[in-house]
C-alpha cells in the first residue's frame, strides 16, 4: 500500500491538506491509511514523538511547553475516554510506516525509512531540522489497530499536547 501513496508525484498531499480534522483516514490504493496531522494550535513546527508499548500499541505525541518531558509523559498517560474515535487501520504486511504525507511512499520522492529503535523520551522540544527527516518503519505482529485522536489539550497556561493512539484490536 505504501507504494500507492504519491504525496509528491501526484499531489496526493494537497488532497489531505484540504480535509478537516474530522477525517482520520484516507483511501490509498486498495487499502486505507490513517492520518496523523500536526495540530497547528499546539505548533505546526514541532516534532511528532512516536512511542510503542509492550502490547504493540503506538502513541504519536505532539507536545509544546517549557516542561517538555512532563508534557510528553502526561500526554502518554492522559485518559482516552473523550478521544475522538477514528478509522481502524489494517496492517497486513507486518510493517507500519510513519512518514511525511508530502513525500511519496516509495521511489525517488519517498522519505527514507529507518527502523524504530528504543530510546529515551526527549528532554526538550527541538525544532525540526532543515533537511528531509526519515520516516519510521515499525515492525508489528498486530494486524488491526483501533485509532483515537485527542486534539489540542491544554495542561496549564504554557503546556499543551495533541495525541494519536493506535491500539491493537482484540481478537476473539
Secondary structure by P-SEA (a helix, b strand, c coil): ccccccccccaaaaaaaaccccccccccccbbbbbbcccccccccccbbbbbccccbbbbbbbbccaaaaaaaaaaacccccccccbbbbbccccccccccccccccccccccccbbbbccccccccccccbbbbbbbbbcccbbbbbbbccccccccccccbbbbcccccc
